[in-house]
């Protein structure tokens, strides 16, 4: 009686076995296709069972390559594979030192409870601060199995890893040095602006702005723009405007120093410009060549416009002192030749040369040449400087102790230092004039009026017996 009962159950057991084999295979395949159907991992497995916990989807997200200080947005998803809804308790973000991260939106915090087989999203903003690889880690605290879900964002920043930012630097959009060009004395006021930019990864503070100048230079800082105590965040910038209203002729070569709290500590900006002669106001050149006062009394001071006054720059001595220090020369007034008439064709080279102003080298001081020109005019010029004599440009190309090479309207000439006569007291007369003895060399008088003046104010020249140097030519040599 028992055997028939066993045989009666055999078909049932066979059908159960046939149905169990496809179900196991289907469950095994679903573990690879659906993360919610995967089985539990073995001991030591780094990935927890997706069917029994909350995980990031995917666990690691590659953001690719980006540039320094260029923000990139990344969205991270968390998936609930637990068999019941899970309460989301909090989010923690950890980033490397060369990257800044910020949570833009947190859907997981908004819903607070993540249903089974559902996802929530977190949008991150990532800003690399230096070249090289970086990573950001997100830790989500929940009430499910394992308690913490981890997501990782990785990426790299383009650029050389050995580059080091100097901190505050002059913006590459503005050319250096700061060049004012040519400005008329007491007639023009010119402004030049530079952009100071924080190219480091940390905020910087401007501690001081020093403009190296003196009273007669006419340089000053405009109060608007960068000021002492300003804070600049990475990538921020502020302008510095320098105003120049020259008060006397000459070149300007000085520096602007910006002190800051960065690693380098300061940035130096060269300032260049040329002050040319103009009509100006009466008495413009009364201080030319003077260097009065004690330099020790002109200590640096800071005004409302952060204007720093330093000791006065070296200026050439007065013409009287220059004339007394020069050797004697028997001079004769040189008058400019009459201009060539229209339609008249030059026949000799000598006639063409007479059309140029006649100049002579009468002294050198402080790297500058003192030239005597037509009508007893005296001119002082530096190396590379161009002046106008009777409307014709004259440039100083070379200068030695007793020799100068000038370019007069395209004609190169060599001038040699001559000897000057003794200066005596000026006789009383109704109008000032110059008296000179016979001078076969045709050189101009050695004493002259101050630079830029149209009338002579110095004593007259009394003829003296010349003692020419054997090694120095007595005439202007044209090249």
LUMDO-600398 format. One record per residue (C-alpha): residue in one letter; x, y, z negated. Coordinates in Angstrom, 1 decimal, always signed. Each point is the difference from the previous one (the first is absolute). Layout:
BEGIN
+------+--------+--------+--------+
: resn :     c1 :     c2 :     c3 :
+------+--------+--------+--------+
:    A :      X :      Y :      Z :
...
+------+--------+--------+--------+
This chain:
BEGIN
+------+--------+--------+--------+
: resn :     c1 :     c2 :     c3 :
+------+--------+--------+--------+
:    X :   +0.0 :   +0.0 :   +0.0 :
:    X :   +3.0 :   +2.3 :   -0.6 :
:    X :   +1.5 :   -0.5 :   +3.4 :
:    X :   -3.0 :   +1.3 :   +2.0 :
:    X :   +0.0 :   +3.2 :   -2.2 :
:    X :   +3.7 :   +0.6 :   +0.9 :
:    X :   -0.7 :   -0.5 :   +3.6 :
:    X :   -3.0 :   +2.4 :   -0.3 :
:    X :   +2.3 :   +2.8 :   -1.3 :
:    X :   +2.8 :   -0.5 :   +2.6 :
:    X :   -1.7 :   +2.1 :   +2.7 :
:    X :   -0.4 :   +2.9 :   -2.4 :
:    X :   +3.6 :   -0.1 :   -1.1 :
:    X :   +1.2 :   -0.2 :   +3.6 :
:    X :   -2.0 :   +3.1 :   +1.0 :
:    X :   +1.3 :   +1.9 :   -3.0 :
:    X :   +3.6 :   -0.8 :   +1.0 :
:    X :   -0.6 :   +1.1 :   +3.6 :
:    X :   -1.4 :   +3.4 :   -1.1 :
:    X :   +2.8 :   +0.6 :   -2.6 :
:    X :   +2.9 :   -0.2 :   +2.6 :
:    X :   -1.2 :   +2.9 :   +2.3 :
:    X :   -0.9 :   +2.2 :   -3.1 :
:    X :   +3.6 :   -0.4 :   -1.3 :
:    X :   +1.5 :   +0.9 :   +3.4 :
:    X :   -2.3 :   +3.0 :   +0.4 :
:    X :   +0.9 :   +1.2 :   -3.5 :
:    X :   +3.7 :   -0.3 :   +0.8 :
:    X :   -0.2 :   +1.9 :   +3.2 :
:    X :   -2.1 :   +2.8 :   -1.6 :
:    X :   +2.8 :   +0.5 :   -2.5 :
:    X :   +2.2 :   +1.4 :   +2.9 :
:    X :   -2.7 :   +1.9 :   +1.7 :
:    X :   -1.7 :   +1.7 :   -2.9 :
:    X :   +2.0 :   +1.3 :   -2.9 :
:    X :   -3.0 :   -0.5 :   -2.3 :
:    X :   +0.0 :   -3.8 :   +0.6 :
:    X :   +3.7 :   -0.7 :   -0.7 :
:    X :   +0.8 :   -2.4 :   -2.7 :
:    X :   +2.1 :   +0.7 :   -3.2 :
:    X :   +3.7 :   +0.2 :   +0.4 :
:    X :   +2.4 :   -2.3 :   -1.7 :
:    X :   +2.1 :   +0.9 :   -3.1 :
:    X :   +2.6 :   +2.7 :   +0.9 :
:    X :   -1.9 :   +1.2 :   +3.1 :
:    X :   +0.4 :   +3.8 :   +0.3 :
:    X :   -3.5 :   +0.4 :   +1.6 :
:    X :   -2.9 :   -0.7 :   -2.3 :
:    X :   -3.1 :   -1.7 :   +1.2 :
:    X :   -2.0 :   +2.4 :   +2.2 :
:    X :   -3.2 :   -1.9 :   -0.9 :
:    X :   +0.4 :   +0.8 :   -3.7 :
:    X :   +1.4 :   +3.5 :   -0.3 :
:    X :   +0.2 :   +3.5 :   +1.6 :
:    X :   +2.8 :   +0.5 :   +2.5 :
:    X :   +1.3 :   +2.7 :   +2.4 :
:    X :   -0.8 :   -0.6 :   +3.7 :
:    X :   +2.7 :   -0.2 :   +1.2 :
:    X :   +2.3 :   -0.2 :   -3.1 :
:    X :   +2.8 :   +1.9 :   +1.9 :
:    X :   -0.7 :   +2.8 :   +2.5 :
:    X :   +2.7 :   +1.4 :   +2.3 :
:    X :   -0.4 :   +3.7 :   +0.7 :
:    X :   +2.8 :   +0.1 :   +2.6 :
:    X :   +2.4 :   +2.8 :   +0.6 :
:    X :   -0.5 :   +3.6 :   -0.8 :
:    X :   +1.9 :   +3.3 :   -0.4 :
:    X :   +1.2 :   +1.8 :   -3.1 :
:    X :   -2.8 :   +2.2 :   -1.6 :
:    X :   -2.5 :   -1.3 :   +2.5 :
:    X :   -3.1 :   -1.4 :   -1.8 :
:    X :   -1.5 :   -3.4 :   +1.1 :
:    X :   -3.4 :   -1.3 :   -1.1 :
:    X :   -0.5 :   -3.7 :   -0.8 :
:    X :   -3.2 :   -1.9 :   -1.0 :
:    X :   +0.3 :   -3.0 :   -2.4 :
:    X :   -2.9 :   -2.6 :   -0.4 :
:    X :   -0.6 :   -2.2 :   -3.1 :
:    X :   -2.1 :   -3.1 :   +0.5 :
:    X :   -2.1 :   -1.8 :   -2.7 :
:    X :   +0.4 :   -3.8 :   +0.4 :
:    X :   -1.4 :   -0.7 :   -3.5 :
:    X :   -3.2 :   -1.9 :   -0.3 :
:    X :   -1.7 :   +2.9 :   -1.7 :
:    X :   +0.1 :   +3.8 :   +0.1 :
:    X :   +3.1 :   +1.6 :   -1.5 :
:    X :   +0.3 :   +3.2 :   -2.0 :
:    X :   +2.8 :   +2.3 :   +1.3 :
:    X :   +1.6 :   +1.8 :   -3.0 :
:    X :   +2.9 :   +2.2 :   +1.3 :
:    X :   +2.7 :   +0.6 :   +2.7 :
:    X :   +3.7 :   +0.6 :   -0.5 :
:    X :   +2.3 :   +1.2 :   +2.7 :
:    X :   +3.9 :   -0.4 :   -0.1 :
:    X :   +2.2 :   +1.5 :   +2.7 :
:    X :   +3.7 :   +0.1 :   +0.8 :
:    X :   +2.1 :   +3.1 :   -0.7 :
:    X :   +0.3 :   +1.0 :   +3.6 :
:    X :   -3.8 :   +0.1 :   +0.7 :
:    X :   -3.0 :   +1.9 :   -1.4 :
:    X :   -3.4 :   -1.7 :   -0.2 :
:    X :   -3.5 :   +1.3 :   -0.7 :
:    X :   -3.4 :   -1.6 :   -0.1 :
:    X :   -2.4 :   +1.8 :   +2.4 :
:    X :   -3.1 :   -2.1 :   -0.6 :
:    X :   -0.7 :   -3.0 :   -2.3 :
:    X :   -3.1 :   -2.0 :   +1.1 :
:    X :   +0.9 :   -2.7 :   -2.6 :
:    X :   -0.4 :   +2.6 :   -2.8 :
:    X :   -3.2 :   +1.3 :   +1.4 :
:    X :   -1.9 :   -3.4 :   +0.1 :
:    X :   +1.6 :   -1.2 :   -3.3 :
:    X :   -1.4 :   -3.5 :   +0.6 :
:    X :   +1.2 :   -2.0 :   +3.0 :
:    X :   -2.6 :   -2.7 :   +1.1 :
:    X :   +1.1 :   -3.5 :   +1.0 :
:    X :   +1.4 :   -0.4 :   +3.5 :
:    X :   +0.2 :   +3.8 :   +0.3 :
:    X :   +2.7 :   +2.7 :   +0.5 :
:    X :   +0.9 :   +3.5 :   -1.2 :
:    X :   +2.4 :   +2.5 :   +1.5 :
:    X :   +2.7 :   +2.4 :   -1.3 :
:    X :   +1.5 :   +2.7 :   +2.3 :
:    X :   +3.5 :   +1.1 :   -0.7 :
:    X :   +2.1 :   +2.9 :   +1.2 :
:    X :   +3.8 :   -0.7 :   +0.1 :
:    X :   +2.6 :   +2.7 :   +0.7 :
:    X :   +3.7 :   -1.2 :   +0.2 :
:    X :   +2.5 :   +2.5 :   -1.3 :
:    X :   +3.2 :   -1.5 :   +1.3 :
:    X :   +1.1 :   -2.5 :   +2.7 :
:    X :   +0.0 :   -3.7 :   -0.6 :
:    X :   -2.4 :   -2.8 :   -1.0 :
:    X :   -2.6 :   +0.6 :   -2.7 :
:    X :   -2.9 :   -1.9 :   -1.7 :
:    X :   -3.2 :   +0.9 :   -2.0 :
:    X :   -1.7 :   -2.5 :   -2.3 :
:    X :   -3.7 :   +0.0 :   -1.0 :
:    X :   -1.2 :   -1.9 :   -3.1 :
:    X :   -3.8 :   -0.4 :   -0.3 :
:    X :   -1.3 :   -1.1 :   -3.5 :
:    X :   -3.2 :   -2.2 :   +0.1 :
:    X :   -2.0 :   -2.4 :   -2.1 :
:    X :   +0.5 :   -3.0 :   +2.2 :
:    X :   +2.6 :   -2.8 :   -0.2 :
:    X :   +3.6 :   +1.3 :   -0.2 :
:    X :   -1.2 :   +3.5 :   -1.1 :
:    X :   +2.3 :   +1.9 :   +2.4 :
:    X :   +0.0 :   +0.1 :   +3.8 :
:    X :   +3.2 :   +1.3 :   +1.7 :
:    X :   +0.4 :   +1.7 :   +3.4 :
:    X :   +3.2 :   +1.3 :   +1.5 :
:    X :   +0.6 :   +2.6 :   +2.7 :
:    X :   +3.4 :   +0.0 :   +1.7 :
:    X :   +1.6 :   +2.2 :   +2.7 :
:    X :   +3.2 :   +1.8 :   +1.1 :
:    X :   +0.9 :   +3.7 :   +0.7 :
:    X :   +2.1 :   +1.0 :   +3.0 :
:    X :   +3.3 :   +1.8 :   -0.4 :
:    X :   +3.4 :   -0.6 :   -1.3 :
:    X :   +0.1 :   -1.2 :   -3.6 :
:    X :   +3.4 :   +1.7 :   -0.7 :
:    X :   -1.4 :   +3.5 :   +0.7 :
:    X :   -0.2 :   +2.2 :   -3.2 :
:    X :   -2.1 :   +3.1 :   +0.0 :
:    X :   +1.8 :   +3.1 :   -1.3 :
:    X :   -3.1 :   +1.4 :   -1.6 :
:    X :   -0.8 :   +3.6 :   +1.1 :
:    X :   +1.3 :   +0.7 :   +3.5 :
:    X :   -0.5 :   +2.6 :   +2.7 :
:    X :   -2.8 :   -1.1 :   +2.3 :
:    X :   +1.4 :   -1.2 :   +3.4 :
:    X :   -2.7 :   +2.0 :   +1.7 :
:    X :   +1.9 :   +3.2 :   -0.8 :
:    X :   +3.5 :   +0.6 :   +1.5 :
:    X :   +2.9 :   +0.8 :   -2.2 :
:    X :   +1.8 :   +2.3 :   -0.7 :
:    X :   -2.6 :   +2.8 :   -0.5 :
:    X :   +1.0 :   +2.4 :   +2.8 :
:    X :   -1.4 :   +3.6 :   +0.1 :
:    X :   +1.7 :   +0.8 :   +3.3 :
:    X :   +0.8 :   +3.7 :   +0.7 :
:    X :   -1.8 :   +2.6 :   -2.0 :
:    X :   +0.2 :   +3.8 :   +0.2 :
:    X :   +1.3 :   +1.7 :   -3.2 :
:    X :   -2.7 :   +1.6 :   -2.1 :
:    X :   -2.5 :   -0.2 :   +3.0 :
:    X :   -1.2 :   -3.6 :   -0.2 :
:    X :   -1.1 :   -2.4 :   -2.7 :
:    X :   +0.1 :   -3.7 :   +1.1 :
:    X :   -1.5 :   -3.0 :   -1.8 :
:    X :   +1.1 :   -3.7 :   +0.4 :
:    X :   -1.8 :   -2.9 :   -1.6 :
:    X :   +1.2 :   -3.5 :   -0.8 :
:    X :   -2.0 :   -3.0 :   -1.2 :
:    X :   +1.2 :   -1.8 :   -3.2 :
:    X :   -1.3 :   -3.6 :   -0.1 :
:    X :   +0.2 :   -2.7 :   -2.6 :
:    X :   +1.1 :   -3.1 :   +1.9 :
:    X :   +0.6 :   -2.2 :   -3.1 :
:    X :   -2.4 :   -2.4 :   -1.7 :
:    X :   -0.4 :   +1.9 :   -3.3 :
:    X :   -1.4 :   +3.5 :   -0.8 :
:    X :   +2.6 :   +2.7 :   -0.1 :
:    X :   +0.1 :   +3.4 :   -1.8 :
:    X :   +1.6 :   +3.1 :   +1.6 :
:    X :   +2.2 :   +1.4 :   -2.8 :
:    X :   +1.5 :   +3.1 :   +1.6 :
:    X :   +0.3 :   +1.8 :   +3.4 :
:    X :   +3.3 :   +1.9 :   +0.3 :
:    X :   +0.6 :   +2.4 :   +2.9 :
:    X :   +3.7 :   +0.9 :   +0.1 :
:    X :   +0.1 :   +3.7 :   +1.0 :
:    X :   +1.0 :   +3.5 :   -1.2 :
:    X :   -1.7 :   +3.4 :   -0.1 :
:    X :   +1.0 :   +1.2 :   +3.5 :
:    X :   -0.9 :   -3.2 :   +1.8 :
:    X :   -3.7 :   +0.7 :   +0.1 :
:    X :   -1.0 :   -3.6 :   -0.6 :
:    X :   -3.0 :   -1.0 :   -2.3 :
:    X :   -2.4 :   -2.8 :   -0.6 :
:    X :   -3.7 :   +0.3 :   +0.7 :
:    X :   -2.0 :   -0.8 :   -3.2 :
:    X :   -2.5 :   -2.2 :   +1.9 :
:    X :   +1.0 :   -3.6 :   +0.6 :
:    X :   +2.3 :   -2.2 :   -2.1 :
:    X :   +0.6 :   +1.3 :   -3.5 :
:    X :   +1.9 :   -1.1 :   -3.1 :
:    X :   -1.9 :   -2.7 :   -1.9 :
:    X :   -2.0 :   -1.3 :   +3.0 :
:    X :   -0.6 :   -3.8 :   +0.1 :
:    X :   +0.1 :   -1.8 :   +3.3 :
:    X :   -1.4 :   -3.5 :   +0.4 :
:    X :   +1.6 :   -2.4 :   +2.4 :
:    X :   -0.7 :   +1.3 :   +3.6 :
:    X :   -1.1 :   +3.4 :   -1.2 :
:    X :   +1.8 :   +3.2 :   +1.2 :
:    X :   +0.0 :   +3.8 :   -0.6 :
:    X :   +1.4 :   +2.9 :   +2.0 :
:    X :   +2.8 :   +2.4 :   -1.0 :
:    X :   +0.1 :   +3.4 :   +1.9 :
:    X :   +3.1 :   +2.1 :   +0.1 :
:    X :   -0.3 :   +3.7 :   +1.0 :
:    X :   +2.9 :   +2.0 :   +1.4 :
:    X :   +0.2 :   +3.7 :   +0.5 :
:    X :   +3.7 :   +0.8 :   +0.6 :
:    X :   +1.4 :   +3.2 :   -1.4 :
:    X :   +3.4 :   +0.1 :   +1.8 :
:    X :   +1.6 :   -1.5 :   +3.0 :
:    X :   +1.7 :   -3.4 :   -0.1 :
:    X :   -0.6 :   -3.7 :   -0.1 :
:    X :   -1.7 :   -1.9 :   -2.8 :
:    X :   +1.1 :   -3.4 :   -1.1 :
:    X :   -1.5 :   -1.2 :   -3.3 :
:    X :   -2.0 :   -2.9 :   -1.5 :
:    X :   -3.3 :   -0.8 :   -1.6 :
:    X :   +0.2 :   -2.6 :   -2.8 :
:    X :   -3.1 :   -1.9 :   -1.2 :
:    X :   +0.5 :   -1.8 :   -3.3 :
:    X :   -2.3 :   -3.0 :   -0.7 :
:    X :   -0.5 :   -2.9 :   -2.4 :
:    X :   +0.9 :   -2.7 :   +2.6 :
:    X :   +3.0 :   -2.2 :   +0.1 :
:    X :   +2.1 :   +2.4 :   +2.2 :
:    X :   -1.0 :   +3.0 :   -2.1 :
:    X :   +0.1 :   +2.7 :   +2.6 :
:    X :   -0.2 :   +0.8 :   +3.8 :
:    X :   +2.0 :   +2.7 :   +1.7 :
:    X :   -1.4 :   +2.0 :   +3.0 :
:    X :   +2.5 :   +2.2 :   +2.0 :
:    X :   -1.2 :   +3.5 :   +1.0 :
:    X :   +1.5 :   +1.8 :   +3.0 :
:    X :   -0.7 :   +3.3 :   +1.7 :
:    X :   +1.5 :   +3.0 :   +1.8 :
:    X :   -0.8 :   +3.6 :   -0.9 :
:    X :   +0.5 :   +2.3 :   +3.0 :
:    X :   +0.2 :   +3.8 :   +0.0 :
:    X :   -3.1 :   +2.1 :   +0.6 :
:    X :   -1.2 :   +3.5 :   -0.3 :
:    X :   -1.2 :   -0.7 :   -3.5 :
:    X :   -0.2 :   +2.6 :   -2.7 :
:    X :   +2.4 :   +2.8 :   -0.9 :
:    X :   +2.9 :   -1.3 :   -2.1 :
:    X :   -0.4 :   -3.6 :   +1.0 :
:    X :   +3.8 :   -0.6 :   +0.1 :
:    X :   +0.9 :   +2.0 :   -3.0 :
:    X :   +0.9 :   -3.2 :   -1.9 :
:    X :   +1.7 :   -1.8 :   +2.8 :
:    X :   +3.5 :   -1.0 :   -1.0 :
:    X :   -0.6 :   +0.7 :   -3.7 :
:    X :   +0.3 :   -2.6 :   -2.8 :
:    X :   -0.7 :   +2.1 :   -3.1 :
:    X :   -0.7 :   -1.3 :   -3.4 :
:    X :   +1.2 :   -2.9 :   -2.1 :
:    X :   -0.9 :   -3.4 :   +1.2 :
:    X :   -0.2 :   -1.3 :   -3.6 :
:    X :   -3.0 :   +2.3 :   -0.6 :
:    X :   -2.0 :   -1.6 :   +2.9 :
:    X :   -0.8 :   -3.2 :   -1.8 :
:    X :   -2.8 :   -2.2 :   +1.4 :
:    X :   -3.5 :   +1.2 :   -1.0 :
:    X :   -3.4 :   -1.4 :   +0.8 :
:    X :   -2.9 :   +2.4 :   +0.9 :
:    X :   -3.7 :   -0.5 :   +0.5 :
:    X :   +0.7 :   -1.2 :   +3.5 :
:    X :   +2.7 :   -2.5 :   -1.1 :
:    X :   +2.5 :   +2.4 :   +1.5 :
:    X :   +3.6 :   -0.8 :   -1.2 :
:    X :   +2.6 :   +2.7 :   +0.2 :
:    X :   +3.6 :   -1.2 :   +0.3 :
:    X :   +3.3 :   +2.0 :   +0.2 :
:    X :   +0.2 :   +2.2 :   +3.1 :
:    X :   +1.6 :   -1.5 :   +3.1 :
:    X :   +3.4 :   +1.3 :   +1.1 :
:    X :   -0.3 :   +3.1 :   +2.1 :
:    X :   +2.7 :   +1.8 :   +2.1 :
:    X :   +1.7 :   +3.0 :   -1.6 :
:    X :   -0.7 :   +3.6 :   +1.2 :
:    X :   +1.5 :   +1.2 :   +3.2 :
:    X :   +2.3 :   +2.4 :   -1.8 :
:    X :   +1.7 :   -2.9 :   -1.8 :
:    X :   +0.3 :   -1.9 :   +3.2 :
:    X :   +1.6 :   +2.9 :   +1.8 :
:    X :   +2.6 :   +0.6 :   -2.8 :
:    X :   +1.0 :   -3.7 :   +0.0 :
:    X :   +0.6 :   -0.1 :   +3.8 :
:    X :   +3.4 :   +0.8 :   +1.6 :
:    X :   +0.5 :   +3.3 :   +1.7 :
:    X :   -1.1 :   +0.5 :   +3.6 :
:    X :   +0.2 :   +3.0 :   +2.4 :
:    X :   -3.5 :   +0.1 :   +1.4 :
:    X :   -1.9 :   +1.9 :   +2.6 :
:    X :   -3.7 :   +0.3 :   +0.5 :
:    X :   -1.3 :   -2.3 :   +2.7 :
:    X :   -2.9 :   +1.1 :   +2.0 :
:    X :   -2.2 :   -2.5 :   +1.9 :
:    X :   +0.3 :   +0.2 :   +3.8 :
:    X :   -3.0 :   +1.3 :   +2.0 :
:    X :   -2.4 :   -2.7 :   +1.2 :
:    X :   +0.2 :   -1.1 :   +3.6 :
:    X :   -2.3 :   +1.8 :   +2.3 :
:    X :   -2.8 :   -1.8 :   +1.9 :
:    X :   +1.1 :   -1.3 :   +3.3 :
:    X :   +3.7 :   +0.4 :   -0.8 :
:    X :   +1.9 :   -3.2 :   +0.6 :
:    X :   +3.0 :   -0.8 :   -2.3 :
:    X :   +3.3 :   +0.0 :   +1.8 :
:    X :   +2.5 :   -0.8 :   -2.7 :
:    X :   -0.1 :   -2.3 :   -3.1 :
:    X :   +1.3 :   +2.9 :   -2.1 :
:    X :   -3.1 :   +2.1 :   +1.0 :
:    X :   -2.3 :   -2.9 :   -1.1 :
:    X :   +1.8 :   -0.3 :   -3.4 :
:    X :   -0.4 :   +3.8 :   -0.7 :
:    X :   -3.8 :   -0.5 :   +0.0 :
:    X :   +0.3 :   -2.1 :   -3.2 :
:    X :   +0.4 :   +1.7 :   -3.3 :
:    X :   +3.5 :   +0.3 :   -1.2 :
:    X :   +0.6 :   -1.5 :   -3.5 :
:    X :   +3.0 :   -0.5 :   -2.2 :
:    X :   +0.8 :   -2.1 :   -3.0 :
:    X :   +0.8 :   +2.3 :   -2.9 :
:    X :   -0.3 :   -2.4 :   -2.9 :
:    X :   -1.2 :   -3.3 :   -1.5 :
:    X :   -1.6 :   -0.6 :   -3.4 :
:    X :   -1.8 :   -2.9 :   -1.6 :
:    X :   -0.1 :   -2.1 :   +3.2 :
:    X :   -1.4 :   +3.0 :   +2.0 :
:    X :   +1.5 :   +2.2 :   +2.7 :
:    X :   -0.1 :   +3.8 :   +0.0 :
:    X :   -0.3 :   +1.4 :   +3.5 :
:    X :   +0.5 :   +3.5 :   +1.2 :
:    X :   -2.4 :   +0.9 :   +2.9 :
:    X :   -0.7 :   +3.0 :   +2.2 :
:    X :   -0.8 :   +3.4 :   -1.5 :
:    X :   +1.9 :   -0.9 :   -3.2 :
:    X :   -2.6 :   -2.6 :   -1.0 :
:    X :   +1.1 :   -2.8 :   -2.4 :
:    X :   -1.6 :   -3.4 :   -0.1 :
:    X :   +0.4 :   -3.0 :   -2.3 :
:    X :   -1.0 :   -3.5 :   +1.2 :
:    X :   +0.4 :   -3.6 :   -1.1 :
:    X :   +1.1 :   -3.0 :   +1.9 :
:    X :   -2.7 :   -1.1 :   +2.4 :
:    X :   -2.0 :   +3.2 :   -0.5 :
:    X :   -1.2 :   +2.2 :   +2.9 :
:    X :   -0.3 :   +3.7 :   -0.2 :
:    X :   -1.0 :   +2.7 :   +2.6 :
:    X :   +2.5 :   +2.7 :   +1.0 :
:    X :   -1.6 :   +2.6 :   +2.3 :
:    X :   -2.6 :   -2.5 :   +0.9 :
:    X :   +2.5 :   -2.7 :   +1.0 :
:    X :   +0.2 :   -3.3 :   -2.1 :
:    X :   +3.4 :   -0.6 :   -1.7 :
:    X :   +0.6 :   -3.4 :   -1.7 :
:    X :   +2.9 :   -1.0 :   -2.3 :
:    X :   +1.3 :   -3.4 :   +1.2 :
:    X :   +3.3 :   -0.4 :   -1.9 :
:    X :   +1.6 :   +1.9 :   -2.9 :
:    X :   +3.5 :   -0.3 :   -1.4 :
:    X :   +1.9 :   +2.3 :   -2.4 :
:    X :   +1.3 :   +2.3 :   +2.9 :
:    X :   -2.0 :   -1.2 :   +3.0 :
:    X :   -3.7 :   -0.2 :   +1.1 :
:    X :   -1.6 :   -1.5 :   +3.1 :
:    X :   -3.2 :   +1.7 :   +1.0 :
:    X :   -2.5 :   -0.5 :   +2.8 :
:    X :   -1.2 :   +3.3 :   +1.6 :
:    X :   -3.0 :   -0.7 :   +2.2 :
:    X :   +1.5 :   -3.2 :   +1.3 :
:    X :   +3.6 :   +1.3 :   +0.2 :
:    X :   +2.5 :   -1.6 :   -2.5 :
:    X :   +2.5 :   +2.3 :   -1.5 :
:    X :   +2.8 :   -0.3 :   -2.6 :
:    X :   +0.4 :   +2.8 :   -2.5 :
:    X :   +3.1 :   +0.4 :   -2.2 :
:    X :   +0.3 :   +1.8 :   -3.3 :
:    X :   +1.5 :   +3.4 :   +0.3 :
:    X :   +1.7 :   +2.4 :   -2.4 :
:    X :   -2.0 :   +2.9 :   -1.5 :
:    X :   +1.1 :   +3.6 :   -0.8 :
:    X :   +0.1 :   +1.5 :   -3.4 :
:    X :   -3.4 :   +1.3 :   -1.2 :
:    X :   +0.2 :   +3.6 :   -1.3 :
:    X :   -2.6 :   +2.3 :   -1.4 :
:    X :   -2.6 :   +1.4 :   +2.4 :
:    X :   +0.3 :   +3.7 :   +0.9 :
:    X :   -3.0 :   +2.2 :   -0.5 :
:    X :   -1.9 :   +0.5 :   +3.2 :
:    X :   -3.5 :   +0.7 :   +1.2 :
:    X :   -0.4 :   -3.4 :   +1.6 :
:    X :   +1.9 :   -3.3 :   -0.7 :
:    X :   +2.4 :   -1.2 :   +2.7 :
:    X :   +3.0 :   -2.2 :   +0.4 :
:    X :   +3.5 :   +1.1 :   +1.0 :
:    X :   +2.5 :   -2.4 :   +1.4 :
:    X :   +3.4 :   +0.2 :   +1.4 :
:    X :   +1.3 :   -1.2 :   +3.3 :
:    X :   -0.5 :   -3.7 :   +0.4 :
:    X :   +0.9 :   -1.6 :   +3.2 :
:    X :   -1.6 :   -3.2 :   -1.0 :
:    X :   -3.5 :   +1.5 :   +0.1 :
:    X :   -1.0 :   -1.5 :   -3.4 :
:    X :   -3.0 :   +1.4 :   -2.0 :
:    X :   +0.5 :   +1.9 :   -3.3 :
:    X :   +0.6 :   -2.2 :   -3.0 :
:    X :   -2.3 :   +1.8 :   -2.4 :
:    X :   -3.7 :   +0.2 :   +0.7 :
:    X :   -3.4 :   +0.6 :   -1.4 :
:    X :   -1.9 :   -2.6 :   -2.1 :
:    X :   -1.6 :   -3.0 :   +1.8 :
:    X :   -3.3 :   +0.9 :   +1.6 :
:    X :   +0.5 :   +3.8 :   -0.3 :
:    X :   -0.2 :   +2.2 :   +3.0 :
:    X :   +2.2 :   +2.9 :   -1.3 :
:    X :   +3.5 :   -0.3 :   -1.5 :
:    X :   +0.3 :   +0.8 :   -3.7 :
:    X :   +3.6 :   -0.9 :   -0.6 :
:    X :   +3.2 :   +2.1 :   +0.1 :
:    X :   +1.5 :   +0.9 :   +3.3 :
:    X :   +3.0 :   -1.9 :   +1.4 :
:    X :   +3.3 :   +2.0 :   +0.1 :
:    X :   +2.5 :   -1.1 :   +2.7 :
:    X :   +2.8 :   -2.1 :   -1.3 :
:    X :   +3.1 :   -1.6 :   +1.6 :
:    X :   -1.0 :   -3.6 :   +0.9 :
:    X :   +2.2 :   -2.9 :   -0.9 :
:    X :   -1.3 :   -2.8 :   +2.3 :
:    X :   +0.7 :   -3.6 :   -0.9 :
:    X :   +2.2 :   -1.7 :   +2.6 :
:    X :   -2.0 :   -3.2 :   -0.1 :
:    X :   -3.5 :   +1.6 :   +0.3 :
:    X :   -1.1 :   +1.5 :   +3.4 :
:    X :   -1.1 :   +3.6 :   -0.1 :
:    X :   -2.9 :   -0.3 :   +2.3 :
:    X :   -3.2 :   -1.9 :   +0.3 :
:    X :   +0.6 :   -3.1 :   +2.1 :
:    X :   -2.8 :   -1.2 :   +2.3 :
:    X :   -0.4 :   -3.7 :   +0.8 :
+------+--------+--------+--------+
